[in-house]
Amino acid sequence: MGAPMRGDELCPRPLLSMTRSIRIDAPPEDVWPWVAQIGQNRGGFYSYAWFENLFGARIVNADRVVPEFQITAPGDEVSIHPKQPPFEAVEVDAPRALVLYGRGGLVALTSWTLELRDDGGATELSARMRIDRGDRGPIGALLRRVLLNLLLRPGHALMERQMLRGIRRRAERAVPARNPDA
């Protein structure tokens, strides 16, 4: 599960915890706007929109920062699919962390944290999703764990890895060329 991250307390008994990180050659201030506009009907997820749209997600990935798409305060909603209850932003700490929490549908008791750490002018962007067991009893928890590991883990790994790469590509493209003689 790795080192503790913000939002871990929202799902204290996770059936599934997935953490990924990427280094981005841009400061957190240049990465944050891309993180702060994730979501369906916002900036998308910078992943494989064609794949998400096969399942009716209606995702369009933005290639520019759109001010009206920014998640700016706790309580802002982030939709992942038109037929699923949205995540709620529970912590918005620009440009360091965005913590989302889902309470219904397939995202029941799910936390999703995106943390940005300054790495000497670059950014380490980490994403962690935790899905809590909820109150399903031992048999329900076991069945849910099997389904999550067989179905969600591989798909989420593929999509989130591409999302992190998509954020990196966009943020690095937006950084002015550095003068090597400076």
Secondary structure in CASP SS format (residue, H / E / C, confidence):
PFRMAT SS
TARGET T0000
AUTHOR 0000-0000-0000
METHOD secondary structure of the structure
MODEL  1
M C 1.00
G C 1.00
A C 1.00
P C 1.00
M C 1.00
R C 1.00
G C 1.00
D H 1.00
E H 1.00
L H 1.00
C C 1.00
P C 1.00
R C 1.00
P E 1.00
L E 1.00
L E 1.00
S E 1.00
M E 1.00
T E 1.00
R E 1.00
S E 1.00
I E 1.00
R E 1.00
I E 1.00
D C 1.00
A C 1.00
P C 1.00
P H 1.00
E H 1.00
D H 1.00
V H 1.00
W H 1.00
P H 1.00
W H 1.00
V H 1.00
A C 1.00
Q C 1.00
I C 1.00
G E 1.00
Q E 1.00
N C 1.00
R C 1.00
G C 1.00
G E 1.00
F C 1.00
Y C 1.00
S C 1.00
Y C 1.00
A H 1.00
W H 1.00
F H 1.00
E H 1.00
N H 1.00
L H 1.00
F C 1.00
G C 1.00
A C 1.00
R C 1.00
I C 1.00
V C 1.00
N C 1.00
A C 1.00
D C 1.00
R C 1.00
V C 1.00
V C 1.00
P H 1.00
E H 1.00
F H 1.00
Q C 1.00
I C 1.00
T C 1.00
A C 1.00
P C 1.00
G C 1.00
D C 1.00
E E 1.00
V E 1.00
S E 1.00
I C 1.00
H C 1.00
P C 1.00
K C 1.00
Q C 1.00
P C 1.00
P C 1.00
F E 1.00
E E 1.00
A E 1.00
V E 1.00
E E 1.00
V E 1.00
D E 1.00
A C 1.00
P C 1.00
R C 1.00
A E 1.00
L E 1.00
V E 1.00
L E 1.00
Y E 1.00
G E 1.00
R C 1.00
G C 1.00
G H 1.00
L H 1.00
V H 1.00
A C 1.00
L C 1.00
T E 1.00
S E 1.00
W E 1.00
T E 1.00
L E 1.00
E E 1.00
L E 1.00
R E 1.00
D E 1.00
D E 1.00
G C 1.00
G C 1.00
A E 1.00
T E 1.00
E E 1.00
L E 1.00
S E 1.00
A E 1.00
R E 1.00
M E 1.00
R E 1.00
I E 1.00
D E 1.00
R C 1.00
G C 1.00
D C 1.00
R C 1.00
G H 1.00
P H 1.00
I H 1.00
G H 1.00
A H 1.00
L H 1.00
L H 1.00
R H 1.00
R H 1.00
V H 1.00
L H 1.00
L H 1.00
N H 1.00
L H 1.00
L H 1.00
L H 1.00
R H 1.00
P H 1.00
G H 1.00
H H 1.00
A H 1.00
L H 1.00
M H 1.00
E H 1.00
R H 1.00
Q H 1.00
M H 1.00
L H 1.00
R H 1.00
G H 1.00
I H 1.00
R H 1.00
R H 1.00
R H 1.00
A H 1.00
E H 1.00
R H 1.00
A H 1.00
V C 1.00
P C 1.00
A C 1.00
R C 1.00
N C 1.00
P C 1.00
D C 1.00
A C 1.00
END
